[in-house]
Amino acid sequence: MRPLNPQDITRSVLASLADTPDERLREIMGSLVRHLHAFAQDVKLSEAEWFAGIDFLTRCGHITDEKRQEFILLSDTLGLSMLTVALNQDKPAGCTEATVFGPFHVEDAPHVERGGDVAQGAKGTPCWVRGRVLGLKGEPVAGAKLDVWQSDEEGLYDVQRPGLGRAQARGVVQTDDQGRFDFRSIVAVPYAIPHDGPVGQMLQATGRHPWRPAHLHFMVQAPGYETLITHVFRADSDYLESDAVFGVRPSLVCDWLEQDDGSFLLEFDFVLNATPPA
């Protein structure tokens, strides 16, 4: 067997994928190999740097558990999450834009009646949230489910508080027959993504901060419409121009209006895209 040069190695790996039964998997793996090998050649990757990269990914795996997903944080901070959203969420003009999912969503959040309290004891300045869920033609979407979650005033989600044992600052609300929803919560604040692990070390090494602007998460679902995963951002928040995960879209920035009693009001309408016919 003759010695292999770098180009021969790449060709050999690609040839080994030729019989992959799944056509899409073959396409993805082939592109991954080509780009990964080209990257290594472009930067002239040393063996020590390769070992450091393997160690970094290993530590990402070790710190990941049911309450923390370091690989989502890594994807978010490299802009890959938002790029994937942009590639797959090209909706008609007028639809509410999507943004990153984030690592803190929890399945089976408690149902909250209309006008109820999503905060459930989470500390923060009181805030009313109300609006409508509509279709692109302006039709009200009755019975739409809005999954809502946010941090408390200290910038922490309930899953980041060991021993709390119950949901706070998250819940599921539904629209009425006119597509209207309203609930009580707390004012969103900027917060730092978890940066005590490998991703935080990467941010520090590259001179970046870990902060996200103040926002409220929404996942909106309704039969006949595409699921929407998005945020609503506070217009007066810091870090709108330097979100650590690149998730801000101008159409999602909204005013939280202070009321006479010191509470705040957020009003926002969501416009869903209809599911394409089968």
C-alpha positions in Angstrom: 0.0 0.0 0.0 1.5 3.3 -1.0 1.7 6.2 1.5 -1.4 8.5 1.5 -1.2 12.2 1.1 -3.9 14.5 2.7 -6.0 14.5 -0.5 -5.9 10.7 -0.7 -7.1 10.5 2.9 -10.1 12.7 2.1 -10.9 10.7 -1.0 -10.7 7.4 0.9 -13.1 8.5 3.6 -15.5 9.8 1.0 -15.3 6.5 -0.9 -16.1 4.6 2.4 -19.4 6.5 2.5 -20.5 5.5 -1.0 -22.7 2.7 0.0 -24.6 4.6 2.8 -28.2 3.4 2.2 -29.8 6.7 3.3 -29.2 9.2 0.5 -29.6 12.3 2.8 -27.2 10.8 5.4 -24.7 10.1 2.6 -25.0 13.8 1.4 -24.6 15.2 4.9 -21.7 12.9 5.9 -19.9 13.6 2.6 -20.2 17.3 3.0 -19.1 17.1 6.7 -16.0 15.2 5.8 -15.0 17.5 2.9 -15.5 20.7 5.0 -13.9 19.2 8.2 -10.8 18.0 6.2 -10.6 21.3 4.4 -10.7 23.1 7.8 -7.9 21.0 9.2 -5.8 21.7 6.1 -6.6 25.4 6.0 -5.5 26.1 9.6 -2.7 23.4 9.5 -4.2 21.8 12.6 -1.6 20.4 14.9 -1.9 17.2 16.9 -1.9 19.1 20.1 -4.7 21.3 18.9 -6.7 18.3 17.8 -6.3 16.8 21.3 -7.4 20.0 22.8 -10.5 20.0 20.6 -11.3 16.4 21.6 -10.9 17.4 25.2 -13.2 20.4 24.8 -16.0 18.2 23.3 -15.5 15.6 26.0 -15.9 18.2 28.7 -19.0 19.4 27.0 -20.4 15.9 27.2 -19.4 15.4 30.8 -21.2 18.6 32.0 -24.4 17.9 30.0 -27.3 16.4 32.0 -31.1 16.5 32.1 -31.0 20.1 33.3 -28.1 21.5 31.2 -27.3 21.0 27.5 -23.8 22.3 26.8 -23.9 21.2 23.2 -27.0 23.5 22.6 -25.0 26.3 24.3 -22.1 25.6 22.0 -24.3 25.5 18.9 -26.0 28.8 20.1 -22.8 30.7 20.7 -21.3 29.6 17.4 -24.4 30.9 15.6 -25.2 27.5 14.2 -28.6 27.3 16.0 -29.7 30.7 14.6 -28.3 29.8 11.1 -30.4 26.6 11.2 -33.5 28.6 12.1 -32.8 31.1 9.3 -32.4 28.3 6.8 -35.6 26.5 7.8 -38.0 29.2 8.9 -38.3 31.3 5.7 -42.0 32.3 6.2 -44.2 34.7 4.1 -44.0 38.4 4.9 -46.2 39.2 7.8 -45.6 36.1 9.8 -43.9 36.3 13.2 -40.2 35.5 12.9 -38.7 32.5 14.6 -35.6 32.5 16.8 -33.5 30.0 18.8 -35.1 27.4 21.1 -32.5 27.6 23.8 -31.7 24.9 26.4 -34.3 25.7 29.1 -37.6 24.5 27.7 -39.4 21.8 29.8 -42.0 19.4 28.5 -45.4 19.3 30.3 -45.3 22.8 31.9 -48.3 23.5 34.0 -51.5 24.8 32.4 -52.4 28.3 33.4 -55.9 29.7 33.0 -56.5 32.9 31.1 -55.4 35.8 33.3 -53.5 33.4 35.6 -50.0 33.7 37.0 -47.2 32.1 35.0 -44.6 33.4 37.5 -45.8 31.0 40.3 -43.7 32.7 42.9 -40.7 33.6 40.8 -39.2 36.9 41.9 -39.5 39.9 39.7 -41.5 43.1 38.9 -45.1 42.2 38.0 -46.0 42.2 34.3 -49.2 41.6 32.3 -48.8 39.9 28.9 -51.6 40.0 26.4 -52.2 39.7 22.7 -53.7 37.6 20.0 -52.7 34.7 17.8 -53.7 35.2 14.2 -53.3 33.6 10.8 -51.7 35.4 7.9 -55.0 36.6 6.6 -55.9 38.1 10.0 -58.1 35.3 11.1 -58.1 34.6 14.9 -56.6 31.3 15.9 -58.8 29.8 18.6 -57.4 27.3 21.0 -53.8 28.0 20.2 -51.4 26.7 22.8 -48.7 29.1 24.0 -45.9 27.5 25.9 -44.2 30.3 27.8 -40.9 30.3 29.8 -38.5 32.9 31.2 -35.9 33.6 33.8 -36.5 35.3 37.2 -35.2 38.7 38.2 -31.8 37.1 39.0 -31.5 35.8 35.5 -32.1 32.2 36.5 -34.6 29.6 35.1 -36.4 27.3 37.6 -34.3 24.3 36.3 -31.2 26.2 37.4 -32.3 26.3 41.0 -31.5 22.9 42.7 -34.2 21.7 45.1 -36.9 24.1 43.9 -39.0 21.1 42.9 -41.8 22.9 41.0 -42.3 25.0 37.9 -41.8 28.8 38.1 -41.9 31.4 35.4 -43.2 28.9 32.9 -46.6 27.7 31.8 -49.0 26.9 29.0 -51.9 29.2 28.1 -54.5 29.0 25.4 -56.3 31.5 23.2 -60.0 32.1 23.4 -62.4 32.0 20.4 -61.1 35.4 19.3 -57.5 34.2 19.4 -56.8 36.3 22.6 -54.5 35.4 25.4 -53.4 37.1 28.6 -51.5 36.1 31.7 -49.5 37.6 34.6 -45.8 37.1 34.8 -42.7 39.1 35.7 -40.6 41.6 33.7 -37.8 39.9 31.7 -34.2 40.9 32.5 -30.9 40.3 30.7 -29.0 37.2 31.9 -25.8 35.4 31.3 -26.0 32.0 29.7 -24.2 29.3 31.8 -20.5 30.1 31.4 -18.9 28.0 34.1 -18.1 25.2 31.7 -16.3 24.6 28.4 -18.5 27.0 26.4 -17.8 29.8 28.9 -14.1 29.1 28.6 -14.4 29.4 24.8 -16.2 32.8 25.2 -13.6 34.1 27.5 -10.7 32.9 25.3 -12.3 34.7 22.3 -13.0 37.9 24.2 -16.8 37.5 24.1 -19.4 38.1 26.9 -22.1 35.5 27.8 -25.1 37.9 28.1 -28.5 37.7 26.5 -30.9 40.7 26.2 -34.1 40.5 28.2 -36.7 38.3 26.6 -39.7 36.0 27.0 -39.8 32.6 25.3 -42.8 31.4 23.3 -43.7 28.2 21.5 -47.0 28.7 19.7 -48.9 25.6 18.4 -52.3 25.3 16.7 -53.8 22.7 14.4 -53.5 23.8 10.7 -50.5 26.1 11.4 -46.8 25.7 11.6 -45.3 25.6 15.1 -43.6 28.9 16.0 -40.6 29.1 18.4 -39.6 32.6 19.2 -38.8 35.3 21.8 -40.1 38.7 22.5 -37.3 41.1 23.5 -37.5 44.2 25.7 -36.8 47.3 23.6 -34.8 49.0 26.4 -32.6 46.0 27.2 -28.9 45.9 27.1 -27.2 43.4 24.7 -29.7 43.7 21.9 -26.8 44.4 19.5 -24.5 41.7 21.0 -26.7 38.8 22.0 -24.4 35.9 22.9 -26.5 33.5 20.8 -27.3 35.9 17.9 -31.0 35.4 18.4 -32.4 39.0 18.2 -34.6 40.0 15.2 -35.8 43.6 15.0 -39.4 42.5 14.5 -39.3 40.7 17.8 -38.2 43.8 19.9 -41.1 45.3 21.8 -41.8 47.9 24.5 -42.6 46.8 28.0 -44.8 49.8 29.2 -44.7 50.8 32.8 -48.1 51.3 34.4 -49.3 53.7 37.1 -49.0 51.0 39.8 -45.4 50.2 38.9 -46.2 47.0 37.0 -45.5 46.6 33.3 -47.6 45.7 30.2 -46.4 43.7 27.2 -48.7 43.5 24.2 -47.7 41.3 21.3 -49.6 39.6 18.5 -48.3 36.4 16.9 -49.0 35.7 13.3 -48.7 32.0 12.2 -48.1 30.5 8.9 -50.6 27.9 7.7 -49.4 24.3 7.3 -48.9 23.5 3.6 -51.6 21.2 2.1 -50.7 17.5 2.2 
